[in-house]
Amino acid sequence: MEKKKMKTGAFIRRYFRVIVAGFVLICIALVGIFAPQIATHDPYELNVRGMNQLPGPEHYFGTDYFGRDIFSRVVWGTRVSLIISLAVTTLSIIIGTCLGLLVGYYKWADRTIMRFLEGFSAMPGILLTITIITVLGNGIGKMIFAMVIVRLTGITRLVRQQVLSIKEKEHVECAKASGASNVRIMFKYILPMCTSPLIIRFTSGLGGAILSQSSLAFLGVGIDPRVPSWGGVINEGRSMIMIYPYQCLYAGIAITITTLAFSIFGDGVRDILDPRLR
């Protein structure tokens, strides 16, 4: 029993940052889930008479140029940011994994699909995302689609590298010899061995997705400016930053804390799942 406690204590000491980051992410997720109960005002409500109010008991983070409560907009922006981040990262992992299995297992797919995807990577990610959204138009669904397209190449390449090394292993050759279909081999014998790098990519990609969608919202691309989002709050307050810096401060802090927590948590997951780092 004492030995077990020592092991638990050693684990906590080694992964203290990961535990703290996980706790912070849970708190952020709870804020997003219970945003209607936490917000003190309607984030869409305009109040010209109450514009540019300093932080106080009535408005914790103050009000913006239109008199909207910044605290409520930041709280609701948490839900928007998390939903977009989860949707983008999940779809990217699912689609990228399927494409990676395909191009890694079939040479004809590698020569066609991979070359097509690499054409997307020739353009900077943020510029490609803006281009796709400009063609499709604004909207959260279209924004998610554009961000997924940009992330597909990296995930597909990651899975492809895993497949190329795994498909030559003995258990895969035995499955082929026993008459198993290619689909069965890919999803039963190859995919389970790719889960660790995919989990690492998923956890680390959430922070990047939040940063990307906040940047797009700041530029006024993808999300309706009326929808509360962290990047949108900063964009609305930047014209007043010299006079009322608080209008940008709190949303910026939210982005920094969330991105940093996801980054630390992703590094911790990598240390736990990668046997080379143990």
C-alpha positions as CSV (number, residue, x, y, z in Angstrom):
1,M,0.0,0.0,0.0
2,E,2.8,2.4,0.9
3,K,4.6,1.6,-2.4
4,K,1.4,2.4,-4.3
5,K,1.2,5.7,-2.6
6,M,4.8,6.5,-3.4
7,K,4.1,5.8,-7.1
8,T,1.0,8.0,-7.0
9,G,3.0,10.8,-5.4
10,A,5.7,10.4,-8.0
11,F,3.2,10.6,-10.8
12,I,1.7,13.8,-9.4
13,R,5.1,15.4,-9.0
14,R,6.1,14.5,-12.5
15,Y,2.9,15.5,-14.2
16,F,1.9,18.4,-11.9
17,R,1.7,20.9,-14.8
18,V,-0.6,18.5,-16.8
19,I,-2.9,18.1,-13.8
20,V,-3.1,21.8,-13.4
21,A,-3.7,22.4,-17.1
22,G,-6.4,19.7,-17.1
23,F,-8.1,21.4,-14.2
24,V,-8.0,24.7,-15.9
25,L,-9.5,23.2,-19.1
26,I,-12.3,21.6,-17.1
27,C,-13.1,25.0,-15.6
28,I,-13.1,26.6,-19.1
29,A,-15.4,23.8,-20.4
30,L,-17.8,24.4,-17.5
31,V,-17.9,28.1,-18.3
32,G,-18.8,27.3,-21.9
33,I,-21.5,24.7,-20.9
34,F,-23.1,27.0,-18.3
35,A,-22.6,30.3,-20.2
36,P,-26.4,31.2,-19.9
37,Q,-26.3,30.9,-16.2
38,I,-22.9,32.6,-15.7
39,A,-23.5,35.6,-18.0
40,T,-24.9,38.5,-16.1
41,H,-26.4,40.3,-19.2
42,D,-27.6,39.5,-22.7
43,P,-24.4,39.5,-24.8
44,Y,-26.3,41.0,-27.8
45,E,-28.1,43.8,-25.9
46,L,-27.2,47.3,-27.0
47,N,-27.2,50.2,-24.6
48,V,-25.9,53.4,-26.0
49,R,-26.3,55.2,-22.7
50,G,-24.1,52.7,-21.0
51,M,-21.3,52.6,-23.5
52,N,-17.6,52.5,-22.5
53,Q,-18.3,51.9,-18.8
54,L,-15.3,51.0,-16.7
55,P,-15.3,47.5,-14.9
56,G,-17.4,47.6,-11.8
57,P,-20.1,45.7,-9.7
58,E,-22.7,46.0,-12.5
59,H,-20.4,45.2,-15.4
60,Y,-17.5,43.1,-14.2
61,F,-15.4,43.7,-17.3
62,G,-17.0,47.0,-18.3
63,T,-18.9,47.7,-21.5
64,D,-17.9,48.2,-25.1
65,Y,-18.6,51.0,-27.6
66,F,-22.1,49.8,-28.1
67,G,-22.8,49.4,-24.4
68,R,-22.7,45.6,-24.4
69,D,-21.5,43.8,-21.3
70,I,-18.0,42.5,-22.1
71,F,-18.1,39.9,-19.3
72,S,-21.1,38.2,-20.9
73,R,-19.6,38.4,-24.3
74,V,-16.4,36.8,-23.1
75,V,-18.3,34.0,-21.3
76,W,-20.4,33.3,-24.4
77,G,-17.3,33.5,-26.5
78,T,-15.9,30.6,-24.5
79,R,-18.7,28.4,-25.8
80,V,-18.3,29.5,-29.4
81,S,-14.5,29.0,-29.2
82,L,-14.7,25.5,-27.7
83,I,-17.4,24.3,-30.1
84,I,-15.5,25.5,-33.2
85,S,-12.2,24.1,-31.8
86,L,-13.7,20.7,-31.0
87,A,-15.5,20.5,-34.3
88,V,-12.5,21.4,-36.4
89,T,-10.1,19.2,-34.6
90,T,-12.4,16.2,-34.5
91,L,-13.4,16.4,-38.2
92,S,-9.7,16.9,-39.1
93,I,-8.7,13.8,-37.2
94,I,-11.5,11.6,-38.6
95,I,-11.1,12.7,-42.3
96,G,-7.3,12.9,-42.1
97,T,-7.0,9.4,-40.6
98,C,-9.2,7.9,-43.3
99,L,-7.1,9.7,-46.0
100,G,-3.9,8.7,-44.3
101,L,-4.8,5.0,-44.2
102,L,-5.7,5.2,-47.9
103,V,-2.6,6.9,-49.1
104,G,-0.3,4.9,-46.9
105,Y,-1.8,1.5,-47.9
106,Y,-2.4,2.1,-51.6
107,K,0.4,3.5,-53.8
108,W,-2.0,4.9,-56.4
109,A,-3.7,6.9,-53.7
110,D,-0.4,8.2,-52.5
111,R,0.5,9.4,-56.0
112,T,-2.8,11.2,-56.5
113,I,-4.5,12.3,-53.2
114,M,-1.2,13.1,-51.4
115,R,0.0,15.3,-54.3
116,F,-3.3,17.1,-54.3
117,L,-3.2,17.8,-50.5
118,E,0.4,18.9,-50.7
119,G,-0.8,21.6,-53.1
120,F,-2.8,23.1,-50.2
121,S,0.2,23.2,-47.9
122,A,2.1,25.4,-50.4
123,M,0.0,28.3,-49.3
124,P,0.2,29.7,-45.7
125,G,-2.6,28.2,-43.6
126,I,-4.3,31.5,-42.5
127,L,-4.2,32.8,-46.1
128,L,-5.8,29.6,-47.5
129,T,-8.5,29.7,-44.8
130,I,-9.4,33.3,-45.6
131,T,-9.4,32.5,-49.3
132,I,-11.8,29.5,-48.8
133,I,-14.1,31.6,-46.5
134,T,-14.1,34.5,-49.0
135,V,-15.3,32.1,-51.8
136,L,-17.9,30.3,-49.6
137,G,-19.1,33.3,-47.5
138,N,-19.2,33.9,-43.8
139,G,-20.8,31.4,-41.4
140,I,-19.6,29.2,-38.6
141,G,-20.2,26.0,-40.6
142,K,-18.2,27.4,-43.6
143,M,-15.4,28.6,-41.2
144,I,-15.2,25.1,-39.8
145,F,-15.0,23.6,-43.2
146,A,-12.2,25.9,-44.3
147,M,-10.2,25.2,-41.2
148,V,-10.6,21.5,-41.6
149,I,-9.3,21.6,-45.2
150,V,-6.2,23.5,-44.1
151,R,-5.4,20.9,-41.4
152,L,-6.0,17.8,-43.5
153,T,-2.5,17.7,-45.0
154,G,-0.6,17.5,-41.7
155,I,-2.8,14.8,-40.2
156,T,-2.9,12.8,-43.4
157,R,0.9,12.9,-43.6
158,L,1.2,11.8,-40.0
159,V,-1.0,8.8,-40.4
160,R,0.6,7.9,-43.8
161,Q,4.0,7.7,-42.1
162,Q,2.6,5.4,-39.4
163,V,0.9,3.2,-42.0
164,L,4.1,2.8,-44.2
165,S,6.0,1.4,-41.2
166,I,3.2,-0.7,-39.7
167,K,2.0,-2.4,-42.9
168,E,5.3,-4.3,-43.2
169,K,5.1,-5.8,-39.8
170,E,4.5,-9.5,-39.2
171,H,0.9,-9.4,-37.9
172,V,-0.2,-7.4,-41.0
173,E,1.5,-9.9,-43.3
174,C,-0.2,-12.8,-41.4
175,A,-3.6,-11.1,-41.8
176,K,-2.9,-10.8,-45.6
177,A,-1.9,-14.4,-45.8
178,S,-5.1,-15.5,-43.9
179,G,-7.2,-13.7,-46.6
180,A,-8.4,-10.7,-44.6
181,S,-9.7,-7.8,-46.7
182,N,-7.8,-4.6,-47.2
183,V,-10.4,-2.6,-45.3
184,R,-10.2,-5.1,-42.3
185,I,-6.5,-4.9,-42.3
186,M,-6.4,-1.1,-42.3
187,F,-9.0,-0.6,-39.5
188,K,-8.3,-3.6,-37.3
189,Y,-4.6,-4.2,-37.6
190,I,-3.1,-0.9,-38.6
191,L,-5.3,1.9,-37.2
192,P,-5.1,0.8,-33.5
193,M,-1.3,1.2,-33.7
194,C,-1.8,4.8,-34.9
195,T,-4.0,5.9,-32.0
196,S,-1.2,7.3,-29.7
197,P,0.1,10.0,-32.2
198,L,-3.5,10.8,-33.1
199,I,-4.5,11.4,-29.5
200,I,-1.4,13.6,-29.1
201,R,-2.3,15.5,-32.3
202,F,-5.9,16.0,-31.1
203,T,-5.0,17.5,-27.7
204,S,-2.3,19.7,-29.1
205,G,-4.5,20.8,-32.1
206,L,-7.3,22.1,-29.9
207,G,-5.2,25.1,-28.8
208,G,-4.1,25.8,-32.3
209,A,-7.7,25.7,-33.5
210,I,-8.8,28.3,-30.9
211,L,-5.9,30.6,-31.8
212,S,-6.7,30.3,-35.5
213,Q,-10.5,30.9,-35.2
214,S,-9.8,33.9,-32.8
215,S,-7.4,35.3,-35.4
216,L,-10.1,35.0,-38.1
217,A,-12.7,36.5,-35.9
218,F,-10.3,39.4,-35.2
219,L,-9.9,40.0,-38.9
220,G,-13.7,39.9,-39.3
221,V,-13.7,36.7,-41.3
222,G,-15.9,33.7,-40.9
223,I,-18.0,34.7,-37.8
224,D,-20.8,37.2,-37.8
225,P,-19.4,40.2,-35.9
226,R,-22.6,40.2,-33.7
227,V,-21.8,36.7,-32.5
228,P,-19.8,36.9,-29.3
229,S,-16.3,35.5,-29.8
230,W,-12.9,36.2,-28.2
231,G,-11.4,37.4,-31.4
232,G,-14.4,39.5,-32.2
233,V,-14.3,41.2,-28.7
234,I,-10.7,42.2,-29.3
235,N,-11.5,43.4,-32.8
236,E,-14.4,45.6,-31.5
237,G,-12.2,47.0,-28.7
238,R,-9.0,47.7,-30.6
239,S,-10.1,51.2,-31.8
240,M,-10.4,52.2,-28.1
241,I,-7.3,50.3,-26.8
242,M,-5.4,53.5,-25.9
243,I,-8.3,54.9,-23.9
244,Y,-10.1,51.8,-22.7
245,P,-7.6,48.9,-22.8
246,Y,-9.9,46.7,-20.8
247,Q,-12.1,46.2,-23.8
248,C,-9.4,44.0,-25.4
249,L,-7.6,42.8,-22.2
250,Y,-10.0,40.2,-20.9
251,A,-10.6,38.4,-24.2
252,G,-6.9,38.3,-24.8
253,I,-6.3,36.8,-21.3
254,A,-9.0,34.1,-22.1
255,I,-7.3,33.2,-25.4
256,T,-3.8,33.1,-23.7
257,I,-4.9,30.9,-20.8
258,T,-6.9,28.5,-22.9
259,T,-4.2,28.1,-25.6
260,L,-1.5,27.7,-23.0
261,A,-3.5,25.1,-21.0
262,F,-4.1,23.1,-24.2
263,S,-0.4,23.3,-25.1
264,I,0.7,22.1,-21.7
265,F,-1.9,19.4,-21.5
266,G,-0.9,18.2,-25.0
267,D,2.7,18.0,-24.1
268,G,1.8,16.0,-21.0
269,V,-0.3,13.5,-23.0
270,R,2.7,13.1,-25.4
271,D,5.0,12.4,-22.5
272,I,2.6,9.8,-21.1
273,L,1.8,8.0,-24.4
274,D,5.2,8.2,-26.1
275,P,7.4,5.4,-24.5
276,R,10.6,7.1,-25.7
277,L,9.8,10.1,-23.3
278,R,9.1,8.0,-20.2
